[in-house]
């Protein structure tokens, strides 16, 4: 029997310098009270978060999800991952907030979720009034507003700070190495743009998904209230459960990798197209090559070479990266090269 998730480490009075120390650990961290002074948090504590957002909202429609009571807030696939168990709708933000208030009066409300709304586009002035000093101002805030909904286990290809502005949320996180125990859904068809686990964290079917018990053994969890934030390291899987009839989350995504490095996602898609289809002996050889040259499990693979002879193994330059990209594109245009 699994022991269940362990608590995420908590930090108090986090400064920008402290936050950089936290990032270097590459571990999840609860940042208690880090946005206590936000106007939206103060409004939430006075029961006026909806009023505060209405005061900034424009008239343009925003997309949101709506699901019937029987899904119990789990915005997910239909049976056999064949489709979605919710509808996509649009309404001005003020009208969406009205719908949230109407559902709060019901014993069995519909699940409503507005996800990833860019604040500068939809709430002028919000980002300036509610600043997160831990991050550069160029990283834009996005809002997630809804009632007691559950976001399935997924990961973001970025680092993430998620700040609770209203309501309460429970986060459960899994390290990247847990991917084989999470039973992720298909790449080509997703509920909301990213792969999600087929397992319902709040009601897991361990007969159907037995390895999920191993994922729970390495899981971490925390419950956050208004003013608290959570640092989610790069590519950590997470499940988010909103616990109250009205919840507002503000998150910040950013990627610390150099822009000229290209997309690891594209590299994986290409590898799935080529390496995955090779015979076992060839996959073994290429795994060793990737471990040595890409992941550098043996140290610097070019340490024995003079600097001038390292080529693609040397320190990358914009010109060198551009040259490699051109070479890869030429090979892709020409089809398989042996």
C-alpha positions in Angstrom: 0.0 0.0 0.0 1.3 3.4 -0.9 2.2 5.9 1.8 0.7 8.8 -0.2 2.0 12.2 -1.1 4.4 14.0 1.2 4.3 17.7 2.0 6.0 20.2 -0.2 8.7 22.2 1.6 7.5 25.7 2.7 9.4 29.0 2.6 8.6 32.3 4.4 9.5 35.9 3.6 10.8 34.9 0.2 13.0 37.6 -1.5 14.2 37.6 -5.1 17.6 36.3 -3.9 15.9 33.6 -1.9 13.9 32.6 -4.9 17.0 32.1 -7.0 18.3 29.7 -4.3 15.0 27.9 -4.5 15.2 27.6 -8.2 18.7 26.2 -8.1 17.4 23.3 -5.9 15.0 22.3 -8.8 12.4 21.2 -6.2 8.8 22.4 -5.7 8.4 25.1 -3.0 5.5 26.7 -1.2 6.0 30.4 -0.9 3.8 31.4 2.0 2.3 34.9 1.9 4.4 36.0 -1.0 1.6 38.0 -2.6 -0.3 38.9 0.6 -0.2 42.6 -0.5 -1.9 42.2 -3.8 -5.1 44.2 -4.2 -6.9 41.2 -5.6 -5.9 39.1 -2.6 -7.1 41.9 -0.3 -10.4 42.0 -2.2 -10.7 38.2 -1.9 -10.4 38.4 1.8 -13.2 40.9 1.9 -15.3 38.7 -0.3 -15.0 41.2 -3.2 -12.7 39.4 -5.6 -15.4 39.1 -8.3 -16.1 42.8 -8.0 -12.4 43.7 -8.3 -12.1 41.7 -11.5 -15.3 43.2 -13.0 -13.8 46.6 -12.4 -10.9 45.8 -14.8 -12.7 43.5 -17.3 -13.3 44.4 -20.9 -16.2 43.5 -23.1 -14.3 41.0 -25.3 -15.5 37.3 -24.9 -13.2 34.9 -23.1 -13.2 31.1 -23.6 -14.1 28.8 -20.8 -15.1 25.2 -20.0 -18.4 24.0 -18.6 -19.2 20.4 -17.5 -22.3 18.9 -15.9 -22.4 18.0 -12.2 -21.9 14.3 -12.8 -18.3 14.7 -13.8 -17.6 15.9 -10.2 -15.4 18.8 -11.4 -13.0 16.5 -13.4 -12.4 18.3 -16.7 -11.1 15.4 -18.6 -11.6 12.9 -21.5 -14.8 11.0 -22.2 -14.6 7.2 -22.0 -11.6 5.7 -23.9 -10.0 9.1 -24.4 -12.3 9.6 -27.3 -13.3 13.2 -26.6 -13.9 15.8 -23.9 -16.3 15.5 -21.0 -17.0 19.3 -21.1 -18.1 22.0 -23.5 -16.1 25.0 -24.7 -18.0 28.2 -24.5 -17.4 32.0 -24.7 -18.7 35.0 -22.8 -17.5 38.4 -21.6 -15.6 38.0 -18.4 -18.3 39.8 -16.4 -20.9 37.4 -17.7 -18.7 34.4 -16.8 -18.4 35.7 -13.3 -22.2 36.0 -13.2 -22.4 32.3 -14.2 -20.0 31.4 -11.3 -22.2 33.2 -8.8 -25.3 31.4 -10.1 -23.7 28.0 -9.9 -22.5 28.8 -6.3 -26.1 28.8 -5.2 -26.8 25.3 -6.4 -26.4 22.1 -4.4 -24.9 20.3 -7.5 -23.2 23.0 -9.6 -21.8 22.7 -13.1 -18.0 22.8 -13.2 -16.8 26.1 -14.7 -13.2 26.9 -15.5 -11.5 29.8 -17.4 -7.9 28.8 -18.0 -4.8 30.7 -18.8 -6.3 34.1 -19.6 -3.5 36.6 -20.3 -4.0 39.5 -17.9 -2.6 42.3 -20.2 -5.1 41.4 -22.9 -8.2 40.9 -20.8 -7.6 42.8 -17.5 -5.8 46.1 -18.3 -4.0 47.3 -15.2 -4.1 44.0 -13.3 -0.4 43.1 -13.9 0.8 46.5 -12.8 -1.3 46.6 -9.6 -0.5 43.0 -8.7 3.2 42.6 -9.3 5.3 39.5 -8.4 8.7 41.0 -7.6 10.4 37.6 -7.7 10.2 37.6 -11.6 11.0 40.1 -14.3 8.0 42.3 -15.3 8.2 41.0 -18.9 6.8 37.6 -17.7 3.1 38.1 -18.0 0.5 36.9 -15.5 -2.3 34.6 -16.6 -5.5 34.0 -14.7 -7.4 30.8 -13.9 -10.9 31.4 -12.6 -13.5 28.9 -11.7 -15.4 26.9 -9.1 -14.5 23.5 -7.5 -12.9 22.0 -10.6 -10.1 19.5 -10.9 -7.3 19.8 -13.5 -5.9 16.4 -14.4 -2.2 15.5 -14.0 -0.1 17.3 -16.7 3.1 19.1 -17.1 4.2 22.5 -18.5 7.4 22.7 -20.7 8.4 25.7 -18.5 9.0 26.8 -15.0 6.0 28.1 -13.2 5.0 30.2 -10.2 1.3 29.8 -9.3 -0.2 32.4 -7.0 -3.6 31.8 -5.2 -5.5 35.1 -5.3 -8.9 33.8 -4.1 -10.3 30.5 -2.7 -8.1 27.5 -1.9 -6.2 25.0 -4.1 -4.6 21.7 -3.5 -1.6 20.9 -5.6 -0.1 17.4 -6.1 3.2 17.2 -7.9 5.2 14.4 -9.4 8.8 14.5 -10.6 9.6 14.2 -14.3 11.0 10.7 -13.7 7.5 9.5 -12.7 6.2 9.8 -16.3 6.1 6.0 -16.8 3.8 5.5 -13.8 1.3 8.3 -14.7 -0.4 6.7 -17.7 -0.4 9.8 -19.8 -3.0 10.2 -22.6 -2.4 10.6 -26.3 -0.3 13.4 -27.8 -2.7 14.1 -30.7 -5.9 14.5 -28.8 -5.9 16.3 -25.5 -8.6 18.0 -23.3 -6.9 21.4 -23.2 -3.7 21.4 -25.3 -1.3 19.3 -23.3 -1.1 15.6 -22.5 -2.9 14.6 -19.3 -2.9 11.5 -17.2 -5.8 9.0 -17.7 -5.8 8.5 -13.9 -8.2 10.5 -11.7 -6.0 11.4 -8.7 -8.9 11.9 -6.4 -10.4 8.5 -7.3 -7.6 6.4 -8.9 -8.5 3.0 -10.4 -5.4 1.0 -9.3 -6.6 -2.2 -10.9 -6.6 -0.5 -14.3 -3.5 1.7 -13.6 -1.5 -0.4 -11.1 1.8 1.5 -11.5 0.2 4.7 -10.3 0.8 3.6 -6.8 4.5 4.0 -7.5 3.8 7.6 -8.6 2.0 8.3 -5.4 5.1 7.2 -3.5 7.1 10.1 -4.9 4.3 12.6 -5.0 4.4 15.9 -3.1 1.3 17.9 -2.0 0.3 21.3 -0.6 -2.8 23.3 0.0 -2.6 27.0 -0.6 -4.8 30.0 0.3 -5.0 33.6 -0.8 -1.6 35.2 -0.8 0.3 31.9 -1.1 2.3 30.8 -4.2 3.8 27.6 -5.4 7.0 27.2 -7.4 6.7 24.3 -9.9 10.0 23.4 -11.5 10.5 22.7 -15.2 8.4 19.7 -16.5 7.2 18.6 -13.1 3.8 16.9 -13.4 1.0 18.5 -11.3 -2.7 18.0 -10.5 -4.6 21.1 -9.3 -7.8 20.9 -7.3 -9.9 24.0 -6.6 -11.7 23.6 -3.3 -14.2 26.5 -3.1 -17.1 27.9 -5.1 -15.0 30.8 -6.3 -11.2 30.4 -7.0 -8.7 32.7 -8.7 -5.1 31.6 -9.6 -2.5 33.8 -11.2 0.4 32.0 -12.8 3.7 32.9 -14.5 5.4 30.7 -17.1 8.9 31.2 -18.3 11.7 29.2 -20.0 15.3 29.8 -18.9 16.8 27.9 -21.8 18.5 30.1 -24.5 16.1 31.0 -27.3 18.6 29.8 -30.0 18.6 26.3 -28.5 15.5 25.3 -30.4 12.6 23.1 -29.1 13.3 19.9 -27.2 9.7 19.0 -28.0 10.5 19.1 -31.7 13.6 16.9 -31.1 11.5 14.4 -29.2 8.9 14.3 -32.0 11.7 13.6 -34.5 13.1 10.9 -32.3 9.7 9.2 -32.0 9.5 9.3 -35.8 13.0 7.8 -36.3 14.7 6.2 -33.2 11.5 4.6 -31.8 11.0 2.5 -34.9 14.6 1.1 -35.0 15.4 -2.5 -34.1 16.3 -3.1 -30.5 20.0 -3.3 -31.1 20.0 0.0 -32.9 17.9 1.7 -30.2 20.5 0.4 -27.7 23.3 2.0 -29.6 21.5 5.3 -30.0 20.6 5.4 -26.4 24.3 5.2 -25.5 25.0 7.9 -28.0 22.4 10.2 -26.5 23.5 9.5 -23.0 27.1 10.3 -23.9 26.8 13.2 -26.2 23.5 14.9 -25.3 22.9 14.1 -21.6 26.6 13.9 -20.9 26.3 11.1 -18.4 30.1 10.5 -18.7 31.0 14.2 -18.4 32.1 16.5 -21.1 32.3 14.3 -24.3 34.7 16.7 -25.9 37.1 17.1 -22.9 39.8 15.2 -24.7 39.7 17.3 -27.8 41.5 20.6 -28.5 39.2 23.6 -28.5 39.6 24.2 -32.2 38.7 20.6 -33.0 35.5 20.3 -31.0 33.0 21.5 -33.7 29.4 20.8 -32.6 30.7 19.6 -29.3 32.3 22.9 -28.5 30.7 26.0 -26.9 27.6 26.9 -28.9 27.5 30.1 -30.8 24.5 31.7 -32.7 26.3 31.0 -36.0 27.0 27.4 -35.1 23.4 26.7 -34.0 22.1 28.3 -37.1 24.4 26.1 -39.2 23.2 23.0 -37.4 19.6 24.0 -37.9 20.1 24.4 -41.6 21.8 21.0 -41.9 18.9 19.3 -40.0 16.3 21.0 -42.2 18.1 20.0 -45.4 18.2 16.4 -44.2 14.5 16.5 -43.3 13.6 17.8 -46.8 15.6 15.1 -48.4 13.9 12.3 -46.5 15.8 9.5 -44.6 19.5 9.7 -44.7 21.6 6.6 -43.9 
